[in-house]
Amino acid sequence: MSDPKSGVSIEPGRWPLGADDVSGMIERGELELVQASPDHAGLLISQAEGHLQAAAPLTEVHPSSAYNLLYDAARLALTAALAKQGLRPTRAGGHLAVQEAVEAQLGPNVRHVIRAFRMLRRRRNDNEYPSLDTLPITAEEAEDSLQDARDIVDIMRKLLPRLGPW
């Protein structure tokens, strides 16, 4: 397989970019090594796609619920990339470890994906644990976030064939 931008041949495998960061996350117990599983990665992408489908009609009628589904879709898609590599976030690392591991390995190539995921993660946290001054999620915000989540799932689906075991 070749990179469409550079034309350089890219074979699935461990990515050198971010290897030290990911190794540190493993050492700190934020990630753990598990059996690399293309099947598990496919299952997670499929679940993410289901969440997107379920969220779409809810953006107008219950934006808060739609938003939670959108966040979960994006998180599942990022987690699929880790599953393909044989990496899994631990309780200690949680959802932040998913974000940081993908960001470390893909760097500036996915800055827009990580920026969108960060926003989804923070806003979802506000939605799940609101304070009295937390603004409710609007239908417009949920609709905008639907496209962000779709983009994340699509990019991760396209990335999976390029990933190999850690």
C-alpha positions in Angstrom: 0.0 0.0 0.0 1.3 3.5 -0.7 0.7 6.8 0.9 -1.3 8.9 -1.5 0.5 12.1 -0.6 4.1 10.9 -0.7 3.8 7.8 -2.9 6.0 6.0 -0.3 5.1 2.3 0.2 3.6 1.7 3.7 3.3 -1.8 5.0 1.1 -2.6 8.0 3.1 -2.7 11.3 4.3 -0.8 14.3 4.5 2.9 13.7 7.7 4.5 14.8 6.1 7.9 15.3 5.0 8.0 19.0 6.5 4.7 19.9 8.2 6.2 23.0 5.0 7.8 24.1 3.0 4.6 23.7 5.7 2.6 25.4 5.5 5.1 28.3 1.7 4.7 28.5 2.1 0.9 28.7 4.8 1.3 31.4 2.5 3.7 33.4 -0.4 1.2 33.1 -2.6 3.6 30.9 -2.5 1.0 28.1 -2.0 -2.7 28.1 -0.8 -5.1 25.5 -3.5 -7.6 24.3 -3.7 -9.9 21.3 -3.8 -7.8 18.1 -7.2 -8.4 16.5 -8.4 -7.2 13.2 -11.7 -8.9 14.0 -12.1 -6.9 17.2 -11.2 -3.7 15.4 -13.9 -4.5 12.8 -16.4 -5.1 15.5 -15.6 -1.8 17.2 -15.9 0.1 13.8 -19.2 -1.6 13.2 -20.5 -0.5 16.6 -19.3 3.0 16.0 -21.2 3.1 12.7 -24.3 1.8 14.5 -24.0 4.6 17.1 -23.8 7.1 14.2 -27.0 5.7 12.7 -28.8 5.8 16.0 -27.7 9.3 16.8 -28.7 10.9 13.5 -32.5 11.0 14.2 -31.9 12.1 17.8 -30.1 15.3 17.0 -33.4 17.2 16.8 -35.5 15.3 19.3 -32.9 14.7 22.1 -29.6 16.4 21.3 -28.1 15.3 24.6 -28.6 11.6 23.9 -27.4 12.0 20.4 -24.2 13.7 21.6 -23.4 10.8 23.9 -23.8 8.4 21.1 -21.6 10.5 18.8 -18.9 10.7 21.4 -19.1 6.9 21.9 -18.9 6.4 18.1 -15.7 8.4 17.9 -14.2 6.7 20.9 -15.0 3.3 19.6 -13.4 4.2 16.2 -10.2 5.3 17.9 -10.2 2.3 20.1 -10.5 0.1 17.0 -7.2 1.4 15.8 -5.6 0.4 19.1 -7.3 -3.0 19.0 -5.8 -3.7 15.6 -2.4 -3.0 17.2 -3.0 -5.1 20.3 -3.4 -2.1 22.6 -6.2 -1.5 25.0 -6.8 1.4 27.4 -6.9 0.5 31.1 -9.1 2.0 33.8 -6.1 4.1 34.8 -5.8 5.5 31.2 -9.4 5.6 30.3 -10.7 7.5 27.3 -7.9 10.0 27.5 -5.4 7.2 26.9 -7.2 6.4 23.7 -6.9 9.9 22.5 -3.3 10.3 23.5 -2.2 7.0 22.0 -3.7 7.7 18.6 -2.4 11.3 18.7 1.1 10.2 19.5 1.3 7.7 16.7 -0.4 9.7 14.0 0.8 13.2 15.0 0.0 16.1 12.7 -1.6 13.9 10.1 -4.7 13.6 12.3 -4.6 16.8 14.2 -8.1 17.7 13.0 -9.4 14.3 14.1 -7.9 14.7 17.6 -9.1 18.2 17.9 -12.6 17.1 17.1 -12.4 14.2 19.5 -11.1 16.4 22.3 -14.0 18.7 21.9 -16.4 15.8 21.8 -14.8 14.3 24.9 -14.9 17.5 26.9 -18.4 18.4 25.9 -19.7 14.9 26.6 -18.2 15.1 30.1 -20.0 18.4 30.7 -23.2 16.7 29.4 -22.8 13.6 31.6 -21.8 15.6 34.7 -23.5 19.0 34.3 -23.2 21.9 36.7 -26.0 24.4 37.1 -24.2 26.7 34.6 -23.6 24.1 31.9 -25.3 25.0 28.7 -27.5 22.3 27.3 -26.5 20.7 24.0 -28.5 22.2 21.2 -29.8 20.4 18.1 -27.4 22.5 16.0 -24.4 21.5 18.2 -25.4 17.8 17.9 -25.8 18.1 14.2 -22.4 19.7 13.8 -20.9 17.0 16.0 -22.5 14.3 13.9 -20.3 15.3 11.0 -17.2 15.4 13.2 -18.0 11.9 14.5 -18.7 10.6 11.0 -15.3 12.0 9.9 -13.5 10.3 12.8 -15.1 6.9 12.1 -14.4 7.2 8.4 -10.7 8.1 8.9 -10.2 5.3 11.4 -11.9 2.8 9.1 -9.5 3.8 6.3 -6.5 3.7 8.7 -7.1 0.1 9.9 -5.5 -1.7 7.0 -2.3 0.3 7.6 -2.0 -0.8 11.2 -0.2 -3.9 12.4 0.6 -5.4 15.8 2.4 -3.2 18.3 
